[in-house]
Amino acid sequence: MRKLMCFLLSLIILMSGTVAAFAEEVKEPTVEAHAAILMDAKTGRILWEKEAYKPLAMASTTKIMTAVLALESGKQQDTVTVSKAAAAAPRMKMHLTTGEKISLRNLLLALMLESSNDAAVAIAEHLGGSVEEFCAMMTNKAKEIGAKDTLFETPNGLDAGNHHSTAYDLAMIAKYALEVPGFIELTNTETAKFSSNKREYSMVNKNRLLREFKGANGVKTGFTNKAGHCFVGAAKRDDMQLISVVLGSGWGDRGRKMKWVDTKAVLNYGFDNYEYEIIIHDEDLAGNTSVTRSRTNEMEYIYESELLLPLNQNKKEPIEIKLVVPDSIQAPISKGEIIGHAEIYINGKLYASIDLSATEEALRHDFKTSLEKVINQWICQVTEEPVQLILPEFPELPDLPKFSKSPE
């Protein structure tokens, strides 16, 4: 058996129609953001990016993770007592006072609708025991989700220490958050009225994307002097859910405007150019390989799962499928046994791996197994009961050449 081989299976797929194939390529988005990304939420595929792995301050987009931990805690009905530290948090804030009692659910509304910094601190202290412990929980959760370079030092995104993330990490966090029960409902709430034991509150959602972009369903704005204007956005049209992130779209009035301009440009690029296509169907035939020490000389194998991809309909995207399988497989082999995997490359980069499994059983057939079978059959005829036979180990014999009868 030789080392695993890489067998080129598929041809380059040109993702365009007969007419579109010769059309001028649609230009990629131009954004003022220092870093940005467009991700397909269903597959996690990055459709476009700019400095997506550069660590940057991310301002109040931090609160996405704060909300995730609060929702997953199952403690929305808890009553939170506001500490002096929470009440002292700087603007933006809902102006909580020390000793005020308010439900965790209502703090979440203030957190995500109006980006209240004091609400974030109150949530962190209630769930983590301290801001520091809660931030450690946030950082650990980010790593579990798949973030590569994110460190939370505040629960509200205010500039502190080495508090940072990347456009890629925030897209991964948003992708996860959109699947958390109650998250989309929370971030899509337009207005809310509630009360604590001291006063009544009225909140209005500051996410302009929900009102200005078709299919928008999230998620969070942000600004600090260090981060500039930031936004993690999300929109769904038909069955395609896209996530955008723009970090550092500018400062002042222009930056405030450009975070929306950048976000819309990124999302429009995705919806205008990408559609889902099934590249591999579940149980599609992938290939075959030889089998040794069995009467079955050859065996087919199939893909274990489907591969669905958002592909650019106006741009050539080379796709290669390489099969990594042994040159031959020694029996016994069970039906459904994994015998290798397929590597899928898009534009020369490894995108996914899919297991390959045997389509049938291949029984062992050699001197040892044949002798065991004969002896067991003879014993069963004598005793009329099956007997477990323990035979000495026989040396492995080489596969013998096959001869045909010479013509007379």
N, C-alpha and C positions, 0 to 999 in steps of 0.2 A: 504494500500500500504506500503510495507516495504521499507527500505532504498535501495538505488541502489545496485544491486547485481553484483558481478563479476563472470561471467559464463565462464568457460574455454571451448573454442570452438575447438581449433585446437590442433593437435598433434605436437610433436617435429618433425621438418623437418630435415632430415639428408642430407645436401647439398653435395652429392658426388655420383658418378656413382657406378655401381655394383663392378667394379674393384677398382676404386679410393677410395671406402669406406674403404678398408683395406690397402691402401697404406700409406707409412710413410708421416706424415704431412710435408708440405714444411716449412722450417725454416723462421721465420720472419726476416726482414732486420736488419743488425747490422750496426749502424752508429756512427761516432765519434761526431756528432753534439750534443750540450748540450740539444737541444730541436728539435723535428721534428714531422711531421704529414703527413698523406696521406688521402686526402678527395676526394670522388666522387662528381664531380661538378653538376651532374644532380639531385641527391637526397640530397646532403649535408651530406651523411653518412660518418663517420670517419672509415676508413678501417684499420688504424694502427696509433699509436701515441707513442711518448716518451716525457714526461714532456711538453705536448702540452699546458698547461695552466700556465706555469711558465713565469712571466714577465721578459723580457730580452730586451737589446738594439737590434735594428733590422737594423741599418745602412741604406743603400740606398734602401732597399726594401720599405722604407717609400715613395719613389717616385711613387709607384703604386697609392697611394691615391692622390698625387699631380696631376698625370695625369688624374685620374678619374674626379676630380673637374674641371680641365681645359677642358676636353672633354665635360662634361655636361654643362659647362657655355655657349656653343654655340658661343664663341668669338675667335675661332681659327684664324680668319682673322684680328683680332685686331693688331695694331702696338704697340709694347711695347717699352717704353723709359727706358733704363737701368739706374738704380740709382747707386750712389757711393757705397752703401751697397752691391748691387748685384755684381758689378764689383770686390769688395773686397773679395768675397767668396773664400775659400781655394780650393785647388785641391781635387777631379778631377773637371776641369772646361774647358769651351770653350774659356776662356779669353775675355769675354765681356769687353767693356770699358764704362766709364761713359758717358751718353748722347747718346749712340749708339741706333739706332732704328732697330727693328727686329720683325717679325711677331710671334704671340703666337704659331702658328703651327710649325714654325721652332725651337722655344724654346723647344717644346714638343719632337721633334726629337732628339735634343741634350740631353734632360733629360733622355729619355728611351734607346737610342742607346749607348751613352757614359757616362751616369750618371753624367751630368754636374751640379755641385753644384750652379754655378752662374745662370744657367738657372732656377733652382728651385726657387731661391730667386726672380728673375725677374718676374716669373709667379705668385708667392705668393703676391708680392707687387701690381701687376697689378690687380689681381682678388679680393684680400682681402683688399686692401688699406694699409695693413701693414703685415709683417710676422706674428705678434702675432694674428691678426684677422684671417688670413688665416689658421693658425694652429688650432684655435678654430673651424673653419669650418670643417677642416679635422677630428678633434676629434668627433664632432657632427655627421658627416657623418658615421664614423666608428660605432658609437652607433646605428644609424638607420639601418645599414647593419646587425647588430647582434654581433658586437665585444663586448667582455665582460671586457677586461682590456687593453685598448690602450689609450695612451696619446701622442699627437704630440706636440712637442715644436720646431721643425724645419721642413721645407718643404723638406729638402734634406737628412735627416737622420744622420747628424753630431751629435756627442755626445753633449748633452746639458740638464741640469736640470734632470727631471724625464722622459725624452723621452723614451718610451718603448712600447712594444706590446707583443703578445704571438704567438706561432706557430698556434694555433687555430684561433686567430683573423686575422692573415695574410692570412690564407687559406680562411676565410670568405670574406675578402676584395678582394682577387684574384678571388674568385668565382663570386662576384658581377662585378668586373672589366671586366671579360671575356665576360659579356653580354652587356657592354656599347658599343654603336655603335662607331666603329673606333679604339677600344682599341687593338684588336688582330692585325689589319692591322698595327697599329703603332709599336707594340712590335715585329712584325715579319719583319719589314723593315730591309733589310740587309745593305744597304748603302744609304746615302743621301747627296746631294750637294745643298746648298742654300746660300743666301747672305743677309747681312744687308745693311744699308746705308754706311757702312765703309769697309767691307771686305767680302770675300767668305769663306765658311766653307765646310768641307768634313767630314762626319761621317761614322763610321763602327760599326755595332752592336757587342757588346762584350759578348753577350749571346751565349756561346759555345754549350749549349744544343740544340739550333736550328740546329746546324750542325752535332751533334754527337748522337742524340737520335731520333729514328723513331717516328714520330707523334708529336714532340715537337712544341709547339705554344706559349711559354711564359716562364717566364715573366720578372724577375728582379734580378740582382746580388746586393751584398752589402758588404762593409767592413769598419769597424772603429776599432781603438785600443781596444775599449770597447766591441764591438759586435763580433769581429772576422769575419771570412768569413761566409757569409749568402747567401741563395738563395731561392727565391720563384719560383718554376718551374710549368710547365703545359704541358700536352701532351694528344693528342686525337688519339685513334685508333678505327676504325669502329665507333660505336656510344657512346663509353665510353670516357669521358673527365675526366682526373685525375689532381689533384692539389697536389703538394708536397711543404713542407716548411722545410728547415734546418737552424737552428740558432746556431752560434758558432761552426762551423765545424773545427775550429782550426785557428792558426795564422801562418804567414810566408808562405813559399813556400808549406809546407805540408797542411796547412789550405786551401790555394788557390786550391790545387789539390783535397782535400777531399770534398769540397762542391759539386763538380761534381760527385765524387764517391758516396757520400751519396745520392744525388738526384737521380741518376740512379738506385741505389739499391732500394730506396723507390718506385719509379715508376714501376720498373720491377716487384716488389712484387705484386703490384696492377694488372698489366696487365696479369701476369702469373697465378694468382689465382682467380680473380673475374670475374663473368659474371652476367648480369642482369636476373632476374626472376620475373615474375608477381606472387605475393603472393595472392593478392585479385583483382578480376576483378570488374569493375564498374557494379553495379546492381546485383552482386552475392547475392543469398539468404543467410542471416546471421542467422535467427532464427524466432521464433514467441513468442507472449506473449498474455495473456488473456485480454479481453475487457469487461468492466462493463457498465451498463446502456445503452445497445445497443442489438439489435437482432444479431449483429455480436459478437460471443463469443470469437473468437480468430483471431489474425491478424499476418501476416508475415511482416518482415522488411528486408531491403536490405542495402548493403553498398552504400554510396553515391559517392564514388570515388575509383579509382584504386590505388593499392599499388605496385610499382615497386622497387625492391631492388637489389643492387649489392651484391651477396653472394659468399662466398668462396667455390669453387668447390672441394677443397682438405682438408676441415676441417669441422667438425660437428658444425653447428650453430643452437642451439635450438631456435625455434620461437614459441611463444605463442600468441594467440589472445583471449583476454578477452572481453566479451560483457558486457557493463555497461548499463542496461536497467531496468525500473520499473518492479516489479513483475506482475502488471496489470495496464492497462491504462483505464481511464474513458472517454467515448464518450462525445462530438463529436470529431472525429479525421479526419483530411483531408488527402487525398492521397498525399504522399510526405512530410508529416509533420515529423520533426526530433523528434524521441522518445528516443534516447540514442546515445551512441557512442561505438566504438570498440577501445581497447587499444592493440597496437602491441608491444610485448617485444622481443628483440633479446639478447640472452645470459643473460637473466634475467633483462635487462635494458629497460625501456620504450623508444621506438623509435618514435612512431607516434600514432595519434588518428584520427579515421575516423568516421564521422557521420553515424547514422543508421536512415532510414526513412521508414514510413509506405507504404505498397504496395497498399492499397485501402482505401476507405472512410468508416468510421463507424459512422452512424447517431445516434443521441441521441434518446433513446426510454425509457421514463419513464412516470409517471402519468402526470407531468406538461406538457411535450412536446406533449404527446398524446392529452390532453385536448385542448391545444392551436391549434393543427392541426384540431380537430373536429370543434371547434368554428369558426376558419377561413374558413373552407370549407362551413359551414352553412351560414356565412355572405356573402361569395362570391356568393352563389346560390341566395341570396335575392337581393343583390345590383349589381350583375354581374361585380363587380369591387373588386380587392383585397384590403383588409383593414389591416392596421397595427394595431394589437391588443396589448394593454398593459394590462397584467394581473398582479394581485398581486403576490408577491413572495410566492411560495409554499415551505414548508419545504422539505428538502431532505429526501426521503424515503429509507430505506434499501432495498437491493436486496432481493426479496422474494424467498423462496425455490420453486423449480419446482416439481409438483406432476404428477404422471401418474394415469390413471384410473385403479381402482382395478379390477381384473378379476371377473366376476360374478360366 
